[in-house]
Amino acid sequence: MNNHYNVNRRSFMKSGLAAAAAASAGMQLVLTPGAKAAGKVVIQYDWLMSNGQIGDIAAVVNGYFKDAGLDVEFSPGGPNASTVPPVISGAAQLGQFSETPQLFAARASGVPVKIIACGFRTGPYAFTSKAANPIRGIADFKGKKIGIQPTARFVIDEILAKNGMGPSDVTVVNVGFDKGPLVRGDVDAIGGWITNTQALSVVGDDRIDLLVRDLGLNSYADVYFATDAAIEKDPDTLAKFIGAVAKGWGWVHANPQDAVKKMVAAYPEMDLGWEEKTINLVLKLSFDAATAKDGWGTFDPASIEEQLALLDKVGQYPNGRPATADVHTTKILELSATERPKLDAPAA
């Protein structure tokens, strides 16, 4: 399970982005002729493999990539890994960010990458509070101590700006990823990924988990991206990849417990019991009315614009925000439309 917050969380935003921006000048990323012939595709993930990639894993174990004529290699990330440079250099044909703000920051830094699909309909970042002192909405935020990782500090700024509040309305406390500060009462709520059910269990089963979406912040997570050149020169390969992954997610939707078993068999470091308890939440993050209409992986350009505008408002782009049209393309979704299942969130 993911145990990180996803935006600005490594040197990626500094040395990694700067290097990628410099390397991208004049570079065209397409599959090499040999890679094309073999159908070889490498995807660079932002973090370690987790339940956020269960559909991708299903696409491997069920042979969906092979059926599409692709030989796919997963390249997991981690605390010391870089997500953008392998994609820019051509070592990977596409990548996956944890959430949309990372892609926006890359583009603002001059890196020519675009969103091609989004696996989670909302970012899983949430604020957890105790039942004895619940925070159920923005009205409950005022006057509270909110624990948040320093790299995610701007999320508080977004929440305040979105809801007409000021810095004096909350007390921000820098925390790590463990839930000790909330358990001890040092903070009234603590931020983290809602899919980290094992870590959250120390707070108690009666805890309150409040997604930032419910505080007015839109975002997408598990964001698949590729360079402008790859999208232009070899969209069919990217569409085959997204189509196969979509089939994987469709199979997970129909067979959640079997999917968990296959995932843990492929990645034994994951805990079967906790993953079985988490899979329904993962599916609710991956499917909703929009995916029922337009298929898994879809996203709304209007939401992208709203996200960019709010991040710009809180000062995330001192050198100018990227244009909405420069951070996404629907081309790959359109090419893979017949392969992407149209499914709603599973019943509770």
Contacts in CASP RR format, 6 or more apart in sequence:
PFRMAT RR
TARGET T0000
AUTHOR 0000-0000-0000
METHOD contacts of the structure
MODEL  1
MNNHYNVNRRSFMKSGLAAAAAASAGMQLVLTPGAKAAGKVVIQYDWLMS
NGQIGDIAAVVNGYFKDAGLDVEFSPGGPNASTVPPVISGAAQLGQFSET
PQLFAARASGVPVKIIACGFRTGPYAFTSKAANPIRGIADFKGKKIGIQP
TARFVIDEILAKNGMGPSDVTVVNVGFDKGPLVRGDVDAIGGWITNTQAL
SVVGDDRIDLLVRDLGLNSYADVYFATDAAIEKDPDTLAKFIGAVAKGWG
WVHANPQDAVKKMVAAYPEMDLGWEEKTINLVLKLSFDAATAKDGWGTFD
PASIEEQLALLDKVGQYPNGRPATADVHTTKILELSATERPKLDAPAA
1 50 0 8 1.000
1 51 0 8 1.000
1 193 0 8 1.000
1 195 0 8 1.000
1 196 0 8 1.000
1 197 0 8 1.000
1 198 0 8 1.000
1 199 0 8 1.000
1 270 0 8 1.000
1 274 0 8 1.000
1 275 0 8 1.000
1 278 0 8 1.000
2 47 0 8 1.000
2 48 0 8 1.000
2 50 0 8 1.000
2 51 0 8 1.000
2 52 0 8 1.000
2 98 0 8 1.000
2 124 0 8 1.000
2 193 0 8 1.000
2 195 0 8 1.000
2 196 0 8 1.000
3 177 0 8 1.000
3 193 0 8 1.000
3 196 0 8 1.000
3 199 0 8 1.000
4 47 0 8 1.000
4 79 0 8 1.000
4 98 0 8 1.000
4 177 0 8 1.000
4 193 0 8 1.000
5 98 0 8 1.000
5 125 0 8 1.000
5 149 0 8 1.000
5 151 0 8 1.000
5 152 0 8 1.000
5 191 0 8 1.000
5 192 0 8 1.000
5 193 0 8 1.000
6 46 0 8 1.000
6 47 0 8 1.000
6 97 0 8 1.000
6 98 0 8 1.000
6 99 0 8 1.000
6 101 0 8 1.000
6 102 0 8 1.000
6 125 0 8 1.000
6 221 0 8 1.000
7 98 0 8 1.000
7 99 0 8 1.000
7 101 0 8 1.000
7 102 0 8 1.000
7 105 0 8 1.000
7 151 0 8 1.000
7 152 0 8 1.000
7 154 0 8 1.000
7 155 0 8 1.000
8 101 0 8 1.000
8 102 0 8 1.000
8 105 0 8 1.000
8 151 0 8 1.000
8 152 0 8 1.000
8 154 0 8 1.000
9 98 0 8 1.000
9 149 0 8 1.000
9 151 0 8 1.000
9 152 0 8 1.000
10 79 0 8 1.000
10 80 0 8 1.000
10 81 0 8 1.000
10 82 0 8 1.000
11 82 0 8 1.000
12 82 0 8 1.000
12 83 0 8 1.000
12 84 0 8 1.000
12 102 0 8 1.000
13 105 0 8 1.000
16 82 0 8 1.000
16 84 0 8 1.000
16 85 0 8 1.000
17 84 0 8 1.000
17 105 0 8 1.000
17 106 0 8 1.000
17 109 0 8 1.000
17 111 0 8 1.000
18 109 0 8 1.000
19 85 0 8 1.000
20 82 0 8 1.000
20 84 0 8 1.000
20 85 0 8 1.000
20 88 0 8 1.000
20 106 0 8 1.000
20 109 0 8 1.000
20 111 0 8 1.000
21 109 0 8 1.000
21 110 0 8 1.000
21 111 0 8 1.000
23 85 0 8 1.000
23 88 0 8 1.000
23 89 0 8 1.000
24 88 0 8 1.000
24 110 0 8 1.000
24 111 0 8 1.000
24 112 0 8 1.000
24 227 0 8 1.000
27 88 0 8 1.000
27 229 0 8 1.000
28 229 0 8 1.000
28 233 0 8 1.000
29 87 0 8 1.000
29 88 0 8 1.000
29 89 0 8 1.000
29 90 0 8 1.000
29 93 0 8 1.000
29 226 0 8 1.000
29 227 0 8 1.000
29 229 0 8 1.000
29 230 0 8 1.000
30 229 0 8 1.000
30 230 0 8 1.000
30 233 0 8 1.000
30 234 0 8 1.000
31 39 0 8 1.000
31 40 0 8 1.000
31 41 0 8 1.000
31 93 0 8 1.000
31 230 0 8 1.000
31 234 0 8 1.000
31 237 0 8 1.000
34 40 0 8 1.000
35 41 0 8 1.000
35 93 0 8 1.000
36 234 0 8 1.000
36 237 0 8 1.000
38 71 0 8 1.000
39 69 0 8 1.000
39 70 0 8 1.000
39 71 0 8 1.000
39 237 0 8 1.000
40 70 0 8 1.000
40 71 0 8 1.000
40 73 0 8 1.000
41 65 0 8 1.000
41 70 0 8 1.000
41 71 0 8 1.000
41 72 0 8 1.000
41 73 0 8 1.000
41 93 0 8 1.000
41 94 0 8 1.000
41 237 0 8 1.000
41 241 0 8 1.000
42 72 0 8 1.000
42 73 0 8 1.000
42 75 0 8 1.000
42 86 0 8 1.000
42 91 0 8 1.000
42 92 0 8 1.000
42 93 0 8 1.000
43 56 0 8 1.000
43 72 0 8 1.000
43 73 0 8 1.000
43 74 0 8 1.000
43 75 0 8 1.000
43 92 0 8 1.000
43 93 0 8 1.000
43 94 0 8 1.000
43 95 0 8 1.000
43 96 0 8 1.000
43 224 0 8 1.000
43 241 0 8 1.000
44 75 0 8 1.000
44 77 0 8 1.000
44 83 0 8 1.000
44 86 0 8 1.000
44 87 0 8 1.000
44 91 0 8 1.000
44 92 0 8 1.000
44 94 0 8 1.000
44 95 0 8 1.000
44 96 0 8 1.000
45 53 0 8 1.000
45 74 0 8 1.000
45 75 0 8 1.000
45 76 0 8 1.000
45 77 0 8 1.000
45 83 0 8 1.000
45 95 0 8 1.000
45 96 0 8 1.000
46 77 0 8 1.000
46 78 0 8 1.000
46 83 0 8 1.000
46 95 0 8 1.000
46 96 0 8 1.000
46 97 0 8 1.000
46 98 0 8 1.000
46 102 0 8 1.000
47 76 0 8 1.000
47 77 0 8 1.000
47 78 0 8 1.000
47 98 0 8 1.000
48 76 0 8 1.000
48 77 0 8 1.000
48 78 0 8 1.000
49 57 0 8 1.000
49 74 0 8 1.000
49 76 0 8 1.000
49 267 0 8 1.000
50 195 0 8 1.000
50 270 0 8 1.000
51 195 0 8 1.000
51 263 0 8 1.000
51 270 0 8 1.000
51 275 0 8 1.000
51 278 0 8 1.000
51 279 0 8 1.000
51 282 0 8 1.000
52 119 0 8 1.000
52 120 0 8 1.000
52 195 0 8 1.000
52 222 0 8 1.000
52 282 0 8 1.000
53 74 0 8 1.000
53 96 0 8 1.000
53 222 0 8 1.000
54 249 0 8 1.000
54 252 0 8 1.000
54 259 0 8 1.000
54 260 0 8 1.000
54 263 0 8 1.000
54 279 0 8 1.000
54 282 0 8 1.000
55 245 0 8 1.000
55 248 0 8 1.000
55 249 0 8 1.000
55 250 0 8 1.000
55 251 0 8 1.000
55 252 0 8 1.000
55 259 0 8 1.000
56 74 0 8 1.000
56 245 0 8 1.000
56 248 0 8 1.000
57 262 0 8 1.000
57 263 0 8 1.000
57 266 0 8 1.000
57 267 0 8 1.000
58 64 0 8 1.000
58 248 0 8 1.000
58 249 0 8 1.000
58 251 0 8 1.000
58 252 0 8 1.000
58 259 0 8 1.000
58 262 0 8 1.000
58 263 0 8 1.000
59 65 0 8 1.000
59 72 0 8 1.000
59 244 0 8 1.000
59 245 0 8 1.000
59 247 0 8 1.000
59 248 0 8 1.000
60 72 0 8 1.000
60 74 0 8 1.000
60 266 0 8 1.000
61 262 0 8 1.000
61 266 0 8 1.000
62 247 0 8 1.000
62 248 0 8 1.000
62 251 0 8 1.000
64 243 0 8 1.000
64 244 0 8 1.000
64 245 0 8 1.000
64 247 0 8 1.000
64 248 0 8 1.000
65 71 0 8 1.000
65 72 0 8 1.000
65 241 0 8 1.000
65 244 0 8 1.000
67 244 0 8 1.000
68 240 0 8 1.000
68 241 0 8 1.000
68 243 0 8 1.000
68 244 0 8 1.000
69 240 0 8 1.000
70 237 0 8 1.000
70 240 0 8 1.000
70 241 0 8 1.000
70 244 0 8 1.000
72 241 0 8 1.000
72 244 0 8 1.000
75 86 0 8 1.000
75 92 0 8 1.000
77 83 0 8 1.000
83 95 0 8 1.000
83 96 0 8 1.000
83 97 0 8 1.000
83 102 0 8 1.000
84 106 0 8 1.000
84 111 0 8 1.000
84 113 0 8 1.000
85 91 0 8 1.000
86 92 0 8 1.000
86 95 0 8 1.000
87 93 0 8 1.000
87 94 0 8 1.000
87 95 0 8 1.000
87 113 0 8 1.000
87 225 0 8 1.000
87 226 0 8 1.000
87 227 0 8 1.000
88 111 0 8 1.000
88 113 0 8 1.000
88 227 0 8 1.000
93 226 0 8 1.000
93 230 0 8 1.000
93 234 0 8 1.000
93 237 0 8 1.000
93 238 0 8 1.000
93 241 0 8 1.000
94 116 0 8 1.000
94 224 0 8 1.000
94 225 0 8 1.000
94 226 0 8 1.000
94 230 0 8 1.000
94 238 0 8 1.000
94 241 0 8 1.000
95 224 0 8 1.000
95 225 0 8 1.000
95 226 0 8 1.000
96 222 0 8 1.000
96 223 0 8 1.000
96 224 0 8 1.000
96 225 0 8 1.000
97 103 0 8 1.000
97 223 0 8 1.000
97 225 0 8 1.000
98 221 0 8 1.000
98 222 0 8 1.000
98 223 0 8 1.000
99 123 0 8 1.000
99 125 0 8 1.000
99 219 0 8 1.000
99 220 0 8 1.000
99 221 0 8 1.000
99 223 0 8 1.000
100 115 0 8 1.000
100 118 0 8 1.000
100 219 0 8 1.000
100 220 0 8 1.000
100 221 0 8 1.000
100 223 0 8 1.000
100 304 0 8 1.000
100 307 0 8 1.000
101 219 0 8 1.000
101 307 0 8 1.000
101 311 0 8 1.000
101 316 0 8 1.000
102 223 0 8 1.000
103 113 0 8 1.000
103 114 0 8 1.000
103 115 0 8 1.000
103 223 0 8 1.000
103 225 0 8 1.000
103 327 0 8 1.000
104 307 0 8 1.000
104 308 0 8 1.000
104 311 0 8 1.000
104 316 0 8 1.000
104 317 0 8 1.000
104 321 0 8 1.000
104 322 0 8 1.000
104 327 0 8 1.000
105 316 0 8 1.000
106 113 0 8 1.000
107 113 0 8 1.000
107 114 0 8 1.000
107 322 0 8 1.000
107 326 0 8 1.000
107 327 0 8 1.000
108 316 0 8 1.000
108 317 0 8 1.000
108 319 0 8 1.000
108 320 0 8 1.000
108 321 0 8 1.000
108 322 0 8 1.000
112 227 0 8 1.000
112 228 0 8 1.000
112 229 0 8 1.000
113 225 0 8 1.000
113 226 0 8 1.000
113 227 0 8 1.000
113 228 0 8 1.000
114 225 0 8 1.000
114 226 0 8 1.000
114 227 0 8 1.000
114 228 0 8 1.000
114 231 0 8 1.000
114 326 0 8 1.000
114 327 0 8 1.000
114 328 0 8 1.000
114 329 0 8 1.000
115 220 0 8 1.000
115 223 0 8 1.000
115 224 0 8 1.000
115 225 0 8 1.000
115 299 0 8 1.000
115 304 0 8 1.000
115 327 0 8 1.000
115 328 0 8 1.000
115 329 0 8 1.000
116 224 0 8 1.000
116 225 0 8 1.000
116 226 0 8 1.000
116 231 0 8 1.000
116 238 0 8 1.000
116 242 0 8 1.000
116 328 0 8 1.000
116 329 0 8 1.000
116 331 0 8 1.000
116 332 0 8 1.000
116 333 0 8 1.000
117 223 0 8 1.000
117 224 0 8 1.000
117 242 0 8 1.000
117 245 0 8 1.000
117 297 0 8 1.000
117 298 0 8 1.000
117 299 0 8 1.000
117 332 0 8 1.000
117 333 0 8 1.000
118 220 0 8 1.000
118 221 0 8 1.000
118 222 0 8 1.000
118 223 0 8 1.000
118 224 0 8 1.000
118 297 0 8 1.000
118 298 0 8 1.000
118 299 0 8 1.000
119 220 0 8 1.000
119 221 0 8 1.000
119 222 0 8 1.000
119 223 0 8 1.000
119 224 0 8 1.000
119 249 0 8 1.000
119 286 0 8 1.000
119 296 0 8 1.000
119 297 0 8 1.000
120 220 0 8 1.000
120 221 0 8 1.000
120 222 0 8 1.000
120 285 0 8 1.000
120 286 0 8 1.000
121 220 0 8 1.000
121 285 0 8 1.000
121 286 0 8 1.000
121 287 0 8 1.000
121 288 0 8 1.000
121 290 0 8 1.000
121 291 0 8 1.000
122 211 0 8 1.000
122 213 0 8 1.000
122 218 0 8 1.000
122 219 0 8 1.000
122 220 0 8 1.000
122 221 0 8 1.000
122 285 0 8 1.000
123 211 0 8 1.000
123 212 0 8 1.000
123 213 0 8 1.000
123 219 0 8 1.000
123 220 0 8 1.000
123 221 0 8 1.000
123 285 0 8 1.000
124 193 0 8 1.000
124 194 0 8 1.000
124 195 0 8 1.000
124 211 0 8 1.000
124 221 0 8 1.000
124 285 0 8 1.000
125 152 0 8 1.000
125 155 0 8 1.000
125 191 0 8 1.000
125 192 0 8 1.000
125 193 0 8 1.000
125 194 0 8 1.000
125 211 0 8 1.000
125 212 0 8 1.000
125 219 0 8 1.000
126 191 0 8 1.000
126 192 0 8 1.000
126 193 0 8 1.000
126 194 0 8 1.000
126 209 0 8 1.000
126 210 0 8 1.000
126 211 0 8 1.000
126 212 0 8 1.000
127 135 0 8 1.000
127 146 0 8 1.000
127 189 0 8 1.000
127 190 0 8 1.000
127 191 0 8 1.000
127 192 0 8 1.000
127 209 0 8 1.000
127 210 0 8 1.000
127 212 0 8 1.000
127 215 0 8 1.000
128 179 0 8 1.000
128 182 0 8 1.000
128 189 0 8 1.000
128 190 0 8 1.000
128 191 0 8 1.000
128 192 0 8 1.000
128 200 0 8 1.000
128 203 0 8 1.000
128 207 0 8 1.000
128 208 0 8 1.000
128 209 0 8 1.000
128 210 0 8 1.000
129 135 0 8 1.000
129 182 0 8 1.000
129 188 0 8 1.000
129 189 0 8 1.000
129 190 0 8 1.000
129 207 0 8 1.000
129 208 0 8 1.000
129 210 0 8 1.000
130 182 0 8 1.000
130 203 0 8 1.000
130 206 0 8 1.000
130 207 0 8 1.000
130 208 0 8 1.000
131 206 0 8 1.000
131 207 0 8 1.000
131 208 0 8 1.000
133 188 0 8 1.000
134 140 0 8 1.000
134 208 0 8 1.000
135 141 0 8 1.000
135 144 0 8 1.000
135 188 0 8 1.000
135 189 0 8 1.000
135 208 0 8 1.000
135 210 0 8 1.000
136 208 0 8 1.000
136 210 0 8 1.000
137 210 0 8 1.000
137 214 0 8 1.000
137 215 0 8 1.000
138 159 0 8 1.000
138 163 0 8 1.000
138 165 0 8 1.000
138 215 0 8 1.000
138 216 0 8 1.000
141 159 0 8 1.000
141 163 0 8 1.000
141 165 0 8 1.000
141 169 0 8 1.000
141 170 0 8 1.000
141 215 0 8 1.000
142 165 0 8 1.000
142 169 0 8 1.000
142 170 0 8 1.000
143 169 0 8 1.000
143 170 0 8 1.000
143 171 0 8 1.000
144 170 0 8 1.000
144 171 0 8 1.000
144 188 0 8 1.000
144 189 0 8 1.000
145 170 0 8 1.000
145 171 0 8 1.000
145 173 0 8 1.000
145 186 0 8 1.000
145 187 0 8 1.000
145 188 0 8 1.000
145 189 0 8 1.000
146 156 0 8 1.000
146 170 0 8 1.000
146 171 0 8 1.000
146 172 0 8 1.000
146 173 0 8 1.000
146 187 0 8 1.000
146 188 0 8 1.000
146 189 0 8 1.000
146 190 0 8 1.000
146 191 0 8 1.000
147 172 0 8 1.000
147 173 0 8 1.000
147 174 0 8 1.000
147 175 0 8 1.000
147 181 0 8 1.000
147 182 0 8 1.000
147 187 0 8 1.000
147 189 0 8 1.000
147 190 0 8 1.000
147 191 0 8 1.000
148 155 0 8 1.000
148 156 0 8 1.000
148 172 0 8 1.000
148 173 0 8 1.000
148 174 0 8 1.000
148 175 0 8 1.000
148 190 0 8 1.000
148 191 0 8 1.000
149 174 0 8 1.000
149 175 0 8 1.000
149 176 0 8 1.000
149 177 0 8 1.000
149 191 0 8 1.000
149 192 0 8 1.000
150 174 0 8 1.000
152 191 0 8 1.000
153 172 0 8 1.000
153 174 0 8 1.000
154 311 0 8 1.000
154 314 0 8 1.000
154 315 0 8 1.000
154 316 0 8 1.000
155 212 0 8 1.000
155 217 0 8 1.000
156 170 0 8 1.000
156 172 0 8 1.000
157 314 0 8 1.000
158 217 0 8 1.000
158 310 0 8 1.000
158 311 0 8 1.000
158 314 0 8 1.000
159 165 0 8 1.000
159 212 0 8 1.000
159 215 0 8 1.000
159 216 0 8 1.000
159 217 0 8 1.000
160 166 0 8 1.000
160 167 0 8 1.000
160 169 0 8 1.000
160 170 0 8 1.000
161 310 0 8 1.000
161 313 0 8 1.000
161 314 0 8 1.000
162 215 0 8 1.000
162 216 0 8 1.000
162 217 0 8 1.000
162 310 0 8 1.000
163 215 0 8 1.000
163 216 0 8 1.000
173 181 0 8 1.000
173 186 0 8 1.000
173 187 0 8 1.000
175 181 0 8 1.000
175 187 0 8 1.000
175 190 0 8 1.000
175 191 0 8 1.000
177 192 0 8 1.000
177 199 0 8 1.000
178 199 0 8 1.000
179 190 0 8 1.000
179 199 0 8 1.000
179 200 0 8 1.000
179 202 0 8 1.000
179 203 0 8 1.000
180 186 0 8 1.000
180 190 0 8 1.000
180 202 0 8 1.000
181 187 0 8 1.000
181 190 0 8 1.000
182 188 0 8 1.000
182 189 0 8 1.000
182 190 0 8 1.000
182 203 0 8 1.000
183 202 0 8 1.000
183 203 0 8 1.000
189 210 0 8 1.000
194 200 0 8 1.000
194 209 0 8 1.000
194 211 0 8 1.000
194 281 0 8 1.000
194 285 0 8 1.000
195 278 0 8 1.000
195 281 0 8 1.000
195 282 0 8 1.000
195 285 0 8 1.000
197 274 0 8 1.000
197 277 0 8 1.000
197 278 0 8 1.000
197 281 0 8 1.000
198 271 0 8 1.000
198 274 0 8 1.000
200 207 0 8 1.000
200 209 0 8 1.000
212 219 0 8 1.000
213 219 0 8 1.000
217 307 0 8 1.000
217 310 0 8 1.000
218 303 0 8 1.000
218 306 0 8 1.000
218 307 0 8 1.000
219 307 0 8 1.000
220 299 0 8 1.000
220 303 0 8 1.000
221 285 0 8 1.000
224 242 0 8 1.000
224 245 0 8 1.000
226 238 0 8 1.000
226 332 0 8 1.000
230 238 0 8 1.000
231 238 0 8 1.000
231 329 0 8 1.000
231 331 0 8 1.000
231 332 0 8 1.000
235 331 0 8 1.000
235 332 0 8 1.000
235 335 0 8 1.000
236 335 0 8 1.000
238 332 0 8 1.000
238 335 0 8 1.000
239 332 0 8 1.000
239 335 0 8 1.000
239 336 0 8 1.000
240 336 0 8 1.000
242 297 0 8 1.000
242 332 0 8 1.000
242 333 0 8 1.000
242 336 0 8 1.000
242 339 0 8 1.000
242 340 0 8 1.000
243 336 0 8 1.000
243 339 0 8 1.000
243 340 0 8 1.000
244 339 0 8 1.000
246 295 0 8 1.000
246 296 0 8 1.000
246 297 0 8 1.000
246 336 0 8 1.000
246 339 0 8 1.000
246 340 0 8 1.000
246 341 0 8 1.000
247 339 0 8 1.000
247 341 0 8 1.000
249 286 0 8 1.000
249 296 0 8 1.000
249 341 0 8 1.000
250 296 0 8 1.000
250 341 0 8 1.000
250 343 0 8 1.000
251 259 0 8 1.000
252 259 0 8 1.000
252 279 0 8 1.000
252 283 0 8 1.000
253 283 0 8 1.000
253 286 0 8 1.000
253 287 0 8 1.000
253 341 0 8 1.000
253 343 0 8 1.000
253 346 0 8 1.000
256 279 0 8 1.000
256 280 0 8 1.000
256 283 0 8 1.000
256 346 0 8 1.000
257 276 0 8 1.000
257 279 0 8 1.000
259 279 0 8 1.000
260 272 0 8 1.000
260 275 0 8 1.000
260 276 0 8 1.000
260 279 0 8 1.000
261 272 0 8 1.000
263 270 0 8 1.000
263 275 0 8 1.000
264 270 0 8 1.000
264 271 0 8 1.000
264 272 0 8 1.000
264 275 0 8 1.000
280 346 0 8 1.000
280 348 0 8 1.000
283 345 0 8 1.000
283 346 0 8 1.000
284 345 0 8 1.000
284 346 0 8 1.000
286 296 0 8 1.000
287 296 0 8 1.000
287 343 0 8 1.000
287 344 0 8 1.000
287 345 0 8 1.000
287 346 0 8 1.000
288 344 0 8 1.000
288 345 0 8 1.000
289 344 0 8 1.000
290 298 0 8 1.000
290 300 0 8 1.000
291 297 0 8 1.000
291 298 0 8 1.000
291 342 0 8 1.000
291 343 0 8 1.000
291 344 0 8 1.000
292 342 0 8 1.000
292 343 0 8 1.000
292 344 0 8 1.000
293 342 0 8 1.000
294 333 0 8 1.000
294 342 0 8 1.000
295 337 0 8 1.000
295 340 0 8 1.000
295 341 0 8 1.000
295 342 0 8 1.000
295 343 0 8 1.000
296 340 0 8 1.000
296 341 0 8 1.000
296 342 0 8 1.000
296 343 0 8 1.000
297 333 0 8 1.000
297 340 0 8 1.000
298 333 0 8 1.000
298 340 0 8 1.000
299 328 0 8 1.000
301 324 0 8 1.000
301 328 0 8 1.000
301 330 0 8 1.000
304 324 0 8 1.000
304 327 0 8 1.000
304 328 0 8 1.000
305 324 0 8 1.000
308 321 0 8 1.000
308 322 0 8 1.000
308 324 0 8 1.000
308 327 0 8 1.000
309 321 0 8 1.000
311 317 0 8 1.000
311 321 0 8 1.000
312 320 0 8 1.000
312 321 0 8 1.000
333 340 0 8 1.000
END
